[in-house]
């Protein structure tokens, strides 16, 4: 059974995973960050990827994200 916090995290993940491939790429993240310049969004993605991208493939999977918050 999925708890409410996991469901909320999955909903946020799905909002950013624009191409619905199960990963948040830098392109997905940049497109989702409408209020930032590309340089600002890239810097934020790089920081988040350094924390969450466990296999260092340049994309953040839901399992990688979930492992940090659940």
SULVEN-V309778 format. One record per residue. N is the residue number from 1. RES is the residue in one small letter. PHI is phi as a letter, one per 20 degrees, with the letter a starting at -180 (* if undefined). Layout:
{{N;RES;PHI} {N;RES;PHI}}
This chain:
{{1;x;*} {2;x;e} {3;x;e} {4;x;f} {5;x;f} {6;x;f} {7;x;f} {8;x;f} {9;x;f} {10;x;f} {11;x;f} {12;x;f} {13;x;g} {14;x;f} {15;x;f} {16;x;e} {17;x;f} {18;x;f} {19;x;e} {20;x;l} {21;x;e} {22;x;n} {23;x;c} {24;x;e} {25;x;e} {26;x;f} {27;x;f} {28;x;g} {29;x;f} {30;x;f} {31;x;f} {32;x;f} {33;x;e} {34;x;f} {35;x;e} {36;x;d} {37;x;f} {38;x;g} {39;x;f} {40;x;f} {41;x;f} {42;x;f} {43;x;f} {44;x;f} {45;x;f} {46;x;g} {47;x;f} {48;x;f} {49;x;f} {50;x;f} {51;x;e} {52;x;d} {53;x;e} {54;x;f} {55;x;e} {56;x;l} {57;x;e} {58;x;n} {59;x;c} {60;x;d} {61;x;e} {62;x;f} {63;x;f} {64;x;f} {65;x;f} {66;x;f} {67;x;f} {68;x;e} {69;x;d} {70;x;d}}
